[in-house]
Amino acid sequence: MRKLFCAFFITFSFSLFAQEAGLHNPEDTSGLVSSAEPEVSDSSENTEASKKDLTQNYLAKSATPVNAVGWTQDGKYFATSWNNSVILWNAGSNTIAAVYSNSVSETSNPLANVISLQFTSDGRYMLSVRDDNTVLIHSIGTNSDSTLISGTGKSVPDAVYAGDYRILLPLDGQNLYESFRLAESGQHVIEEKLDVADGIWALSASPTGKRLLMSSESGKVRFIDTTSWEELASFDRYMLTRIKPRLASDGIHFLAAQDKNTLVVASALDESDFLTVEDLAGFSYCAEFSSDSSKIVAGINSGCVKIYDIASGLEENSFQLMYGDSAKSLAFSPDGEYVIIGTEQGYIYRWVLSGEEFVPEDERDASGLQNALLLSLGYSRLNSNYYLGSGILGVGYRNYFRSPFFWGIEGTLGAGLPGSEFPYSYYEDGESLSSPFVYSASLGGLIGLVYYNEQYDFHVFSEAGLGANMRMMYNNSFEYAHTSKPYFGVYGELLVGMQWKWARLWGGVQYDTNLHWLTKMHVGVAMPTSTFRKKKPKKLDNTD
């Protein structure tokens, strides 16, 4: 017993040491796999992103907050800010299409963070706004150089595409400028379009670019016609919160925060309210429309993301983030089947909405561990010279809810095999049981500690279990079948083991109230529960 306790204590101590030493640090992001589709403008950061199963809710983790996400209008790609770069994800094949570095020129700041992302309607170009007073234009699918636009004020808070080739941005942080490329020479030209006395904080344009929603630093919202540069309407009752007002794809409705606990969907033509949403926890950093303008998705200060139906005004779905995190950026896929979520702690989620069962806990924790279903064969010694021992068939579940800790459940069926003539007579209802087998069943729960090496997919673990069991003897005779009365008991056990990929080996000691001290050993497989998820056919275009 003392040896087992020492083994358990050593495993526990090593697990804690490994966690403190960063051996399973969630920010270890080696092994980015990039497809051969679009050429990468700068592939020096390809080693930063972690190779993840993109069918899971959790895609990857950045070392910095994920401030920006965006989709192409055809749904082929989505992009996320990543550390000090941008990742382009191939949504159809679940692969990394490209990594765009901030280092595009000698004067660019490689440590700048992306705060806004948008694609042209044809998906050929991507616009990223950075916190170092610059804007980058990336060409998608070619090896052409990225274009850098530097601001003239303290910062460029936002920028949007108006159509395919016009870029609207507050170049000096105060007034609105239009940047476009001349067809003859390919040269970028920048012209001032509007003087805004109280400054510009956020921009949101319709897909055609003919309508623009412009928010000032004072909280005022303006509705602009970009063909005539006429101000169609302005509204003053919206509070300047962390949530930027957004214009719906219909070019008429807009979303804004009335206060920190209230979101309003209104008409940009007459400001009539279509929806008012309140949450006592308050809304966090972001809220967005779906592509068909029928829903909104918003981050909540309580650590979740919620979807609201505009027509009914009801909450339609919710997604709980890990570790009390907050959503920093959100984007519906064009077909409405997914929401991409970027968080304050750097996590990137792909939330599946297309009819699959909602699972609030991620199947993979920050260390890379996956919840698993266990199937095993085992052997247990019995305190009897008559029995050779007991063969065990087991099924269980392990949930790695927070490294290095996990919990689980375990159920077993066992059969004790006779090794000689039964040493005494056993009568049941006047009939003798000759050479009986002993059959058992048990069910219990457990908690444990694990050290996990993601590079080799290798576990070392220890676990402590408690449960109930039942035993009875049976003489295995069809003609003269007899069973003994059932014997009920409880058990406690301490086990240690290791696992490599799916193969698992573990064993230890068990105290049973009927049979007292026993030793046991198991060998089996641990199959990730994600293996059993039903994969829906993808509707996104998977070709280039």
Order of alpha helices (4+ residues) and beta strands (2+ residues): alpha-beta-beta-beta-beta-beta-beta-beta-beta-beta-beta-beta-beta-beta-beta-beta-beta-beta-beta-beta-beta-beta-beta-beta-beta-beta-beta-beta-beta-beta-beta-beta-beta-beta-beta-beta-beta-beta-beta
